[in-house]
Amino acid sequence: MKVGFIGLGIMGSPMAANLIKGGHQLFLYSIPSVPQALADQGGTACANGKEVAQKSDIVITMVPDTPHVEAALFGDNGVAQGLSKGKIVVDMSSISPLATKEFAKKVEALGCEYLDAPVSGGEVGAKAGSLTIMVGGSESAFAKVKPLFELMGKNITLVGGIGDGQTTKVANQIIVALTIEAVGEALLFAAKAGADPAKVRQALMGGFASSRILEIHGERMVKRTFDPGFRIELHQKDLNLALSTARQMGISLPNTATCQELFNACAAHGGAAWDHSGMVKALEKLANFEIGQKR
């Protein structure tokens, strides 16, 4: 297929690379520039989103937040200006479900189809082609794009209509944040009590408390490796979507709000670009004790 890919950061670059390896012709655009490695693998750098859309049958966006998607699609020389009937736009960013529905209406008015397909699995999953992909949109568009999804992910689900993919991703980020907080509390408790947090984590991995977050982020907490990964500032954005949408729906998400405040504390200490497992540092500040510190 002729595939456009806009947004070649920590996640987008390996996702695009997997599509190139799968034999597809890729047309690329990213700010500030297209990584040379992708050009060396056969990707074609374009001047803007309009050119990407003109040369592609399917255009994928993978950018940080709702305003970035809007700019990529509808800004000057954006994707919309290069679309023609029958093309498909696939937004794999994590953005507002409500804004997603509005973007889809504008794209569909041009005679094109739209899918929202946010992902989970982080940089590791992007490189391995093992992402979880949560898709909202029509079955016909999903069927056309599924071969591309299968090069980027393993657990691929058409959840429902437009916006349902983004809603699922927000739900995912609620669970991830709360589980990071739980793992942080547990390991901090164990370390302060005098146990070896590495061995506690190892023991817990064999029981009902086992999880991917205990496995991966628990190890980060013990080894003090907080390079992203998935940046705290991006998880803050996702939880803001959760909390603002919850307010609009009239429901309370009390523990999501607590996790957001812990992320806010990390950001206040210069940690906006830490991996989100760095939430534990806010808990450590409250306890005046670090995991790994001798009691």
C-alpha positions in Angstrom: 0.0 0.0 0.0 1.0 3.7 -0.3 0.9 4.8 3.3 1.5 8.3 4.7 2.9 8.6 8.3 2.9 11.9 10.1 4.6 12.1 13.5 7.9 10.2 13.8 8.8 10.5 17.5 9.5 7.8 20.1 6.5 5.8 19.0 5.9 6.8 15.4 9.4 6.0 14.1 9.5 2.3 15.0 5.8 2.0 13.9 6.7 3.4 10.5 9.8 1.3 10.3 7.7 -1.9 10.8 5.4 -0.8 7.9 8.4 -0.3 5.6 9.8 -3.7 6.6 6.3 -5.1 5.8 6.9 -4.0 2.2 4.7 -0.9 2.1 5.7 2.4 0.4 5.8 5.1 3.0 5.5 8.9 2.6 6.7 10.7 5.7 6.4 14.0 7.5 7.5 15.0 11.0 8.5 18.1 12.9 11.3 19.1 13.0 12.3 16.5 10.4 12.0 13.0 9.1 14.6 10.7 10.8 17.4 9.8 8.5 17.1 6.2 9.5 13.7 5.9 7.9 14.8 7.6 4.7 17.7 5.1 4.6 15.2 2.3 4.9 13.2 3.5 1.9 10.8 6.0 3.3 10.1 9.2 1.2 10.3 12.5 3.1 7.6 15.0 2.2 7.4 18.8 2.7 4.1 18.8 4.6 0.9 16.8 5.4 -0.8 17.9 2.2 2.0 16.2 0.1 1.7 13.1 2.3 -2.0 12.9 1.6 -1.7 13.5 -2.1 0.8 10.6 -2.5 -0.9 8.1 -0.1 -4.0 6.0 0.0 -4.0 5.7 3.8 -2.6 8.5 6.0 -1.6 7.7 9.7 -1.1 10.4 12.3 0.9 9.8 15.5 1.3 13.1 17.3 1.2 14.1 21.0 -2.1 15.8 21.6 -5.5 16.9 20.3 -4.3 20.3 19.0 -1.4 18.6 17.1 -3.8 16.3 15.4 -6.1 19.2 14.4 -3.1 21.1 13.0 -1.8 18.1 11.1 -5.2 17.4 9.5 -6.6 20.9 9.0 -3.8 23.4 9.3 -2.0 25.1 6.4 -0.8 22.5 4.0 -2.4 19.9 6.2 -3.7 16.4 5.3 -7.2 17.6 4.5 -5.9 19.8 1.6 -4.3 16.7 0.0 -7.2 14.2 0.4 -9.3 12.9 -2.4 -12.3 10.6 -2.3 -11.8 7.1 -1.1 -8.7 7.7 1.1 -8.6 6.7 4.7 -7.2 8.8 7.6 -6.1 6.8 10.7 -5.3 8.8 13.9 -3.2 6.6 16.2 -2.5 9.4 18.6 -4.2 9.5 22.1 -6.6 12.5 22.0 -10.0 13.7 23.0 -12.9 11.3 22.1 -15.2 14.3 21.5 -12.7 16.1 19.2 -12.1 12.8 17.4 -15.8 12.7 16.4 -15.6 16.3 15.0 -12.4 15.5 13.1 -14.0 12.4 11.6 -17.1 14.5 10.4 -14.8 16.9 8.5 -12.8 14.1 6.9 -15.9 12.2 5.9 -17.3 15.3 4.3 -14.4 15.1 1.9 -15.5 11.6 0.8 -12.9 9.8 2.9 -13.1 7.4 5.8 -11.7 7.9 9.3 -10.5 5.6 12.0 -9.3 6.4 15.5 -6.8 3.8 16.6 -4.8 4.7 19.7 -2.2 2.3 21.0 -0.8 0.9 24.2 2.5 -0.9 24.7 5.0 2.0 24.7 8.3 2.2 22.9 9.1 -1.5 23.5 5.8 -2.5 21.9 6.3 -0.1 19.0 9.7 -1.5 18.2 8.5 -5.1 18.6 5.4 -4.6 16.5 3.4 -5.9 19.5 1.2 -2.9 20.3 -2.4 -3.1 21.5 -4.5 -1.2 19.0 -8.0 0.0 20.0 -10.0 1.0 16.9 -13.1 3.1 16.4 -14.8 3.4 13.0 -16.5 1.4 10.3 -15.9 -2.3 9.7 -15.1 -1.6 6.0 -12.4 0.9 6.8 -11.0 -1.4 9.6 -10.8 -4.3 7.1 -8.8 -2.2 4.7 -6.3 -1.0 7.3 -6.0 -4.2 9.3 -3.0 -5.5 7.4 -1.1 -2.4 8.5 -2.3 -2.7 12.1 -1.0 -6.3 12.1 2.5 -5.1 11.3 2.4 -2.7 14.2 0.5 -4.7 16.8 -0.7 -8.0 18.1 -3.9 -7.3 20.1 -6.1 -5.4 17.5 -9.8 -4.8 18.4 -12.5 -2.9 16.5 -14.2 -1.6 19.7 -17.1 0.3 18.0 -17.8 3.5 16.3 -15.8 6.7 15.8 -14.4 7.9 19.2 -14.7 4.5 20.9 -11.0 3.7 20.3 -10.0 6.9 22.1 -12.5 6.2 24.9 -10.8 2.8 25.3 -7.4 4.3 25.4 -8.4 6.8 28.1 -9.8 3.8 30.1 -6.4 2.0 29.6 -4.5 5.1 30.9 -6.6 5.2 34.0 -5.8 1.6 34.8 -2.1 2.1 34.0 -1.8 5.2 36.2 -3.6 3.6 39.2 -1.5 0.4 38.9 1.8 2.4 38.8 0.6 4.2 41.9 -0.2 0.8 43.6 3.1 -0.7 42.7 4.9 2.4 43.9 3.2 2.3 47.2 3.8 -1.4 47.7 7.5 -1.3 46.9 8.0 1.8 49.0 6.2 0.1 51.9 8.3 -3.0 51.6 11.6 -1.1 51.3 10.8 1.1 54.3 9.9 -2.0 56.3 13.4 -3.3 55.6 12.8 -5.9 52.9 14.7 -6.0 49.7 12.3 -4.4 47.1 13.9 -6.3 44.2 13.1 -9.6 46.0 9.7 -8.5 47.0 8.9 -7.6 43.4 10.2 -11.1 42.3 8.0 -12.8 44.9 4.9 -10.8 43.9 5.4 -11.6 40.2 4.3 -15.2 41.1 1.1 -14.3 42.7 -2.3 -12.6 42.1 -0.7 -9.1 42.3 1.4 -9.9 39.2 1.1 -7.5 36.3 3.1 -6.1 33.4 3.5 -2.9 35.3 4.9 -4.7 38.4 7.2 -6.5 36.0 8.5 -3.6 33.9 7.8 -0.4 36.0 8.5 -2.1 39.3 12.0 -3.0 37.9 12.4 0.7 36.9 11.5 1.8 40.4 14.0 -0.6 42.0 16.8 0.1 39.5 16.1 3.9 39.4 15.9 4.0 35.6 13.4 6.7 34.7 14.3 7.6 31.1 11.2 7.3 29.0 9.5 5.1 27.9 6.3 7.1 28.2 6.8 10.6 29.5 4.9 11.8 32.5 3.7 14.9 30.6 2.0 12.6 28.1 0.3 10.6 30.8 -0.8 13.9 32.4 -2.4 14.8 29.1 -4.3 11.4 29.0 -5.5 11.8 32.6 -6.7 15.3 31.9 -8.8 13.8 29.1 -10.2 11.3 31.6 -11.0 13.9 34.2 -12.4 16.5 31.9 -14.6 14.0 30.0 -15.7 12.6 33.4 -16.8 16.0 34.5 -18.8 16.4 31.3 -20.5 13.1 31.9 -21.1 13.9 35.6 -19.1 11.1 37.1 -16.3 11.1 39.7 -12.9 9.5 39.2 -11.3 10.1 42.6 -8.2 7.9 42.3 -7.5 9.1 38.8 -7.4 12.6 40.2 -5.0 11.5 42.9 -2.6 10.0 40.3 -2.8 13.2 38.3 -1.8 15.2 41.4 1.2 12.9 41.9 2.2 13.4 38.3 1.8 17.1 38.8 4.2 16.9 41.8 6.7 15.1 39.7 6.5 17.8 37.0 7.0 20.5 39.7 10.2 18.8 40.6 11.5 18.8 37.0 10.1 15.4 36.1 7.7 16.1 33.2 10.0 14.1 30.9 10.6 11.2 33.3 9.1 7.9 32.5 5.6 7.6 34.1 7.0 5.0 36.5 8.7 8.0 38.0 5.4 8.7 39.8 7.0 6.8 42.6 9.3 9.7 43.3 6.3 11.8 44.4 5.4 9.0 46.8 9.0 8.9 48.0 9.0 12.7 48.7 5.9 12.2 50.8 7.6 9.4 52.8 11.0 11.1 52.9 12.4 7.7 51.9 13.6 6.2 48.6 13.2 2.6 47.4 16.6 1.1 47.5 17.6 3.4 50.5 18.8 1.5 53.5 16.3 1.8 56.4 
